[in-house]
Amino acid sequence: MRLINIGFGNMVSAARLVAVVTPDSAPMKRIIQEARDRDKLIDATLGRRTRAVLIMDSDHIVLSSILPETVAARLQGGVPLAGDEAEES
């Protein structure tokens, strides 16, 4: 099982990840609220701004404070983008 770091030492299973999207659109805000209402929301932002929404195959929604591009780079096994360490501090 391969784990992807989504910030602050939090990790998700790469095999269970369906999509990584930005939280800015109204449909994504609605999906986040519906997940919160159904107790399927996992907030891994530690109180920081939500920058990525991870949709899992278990119907859970995970909020992350790192950029979607950074999550994608980590998923592909690439080197994190410049400035990512600052986002996690």
Sequence and secondary structure as in RCSB ss.txt:
>XXXX:A:sequence
MRLINIGFGNMVSAARLVAVVTPDSAPMKRIIQEARDRDKLIDATLGRRTRAVLIMDSDHIVLSSILPETVAARL
QGGVPLAGDEAEES
>XXXX:A:secstr
  EEEEETTEEEEGGGEEEEE S SHHHHHHHHHHHHTT EEE STTS   EEEEETTS EEEESS HHHHHHHH
TT    TTHHHHT 
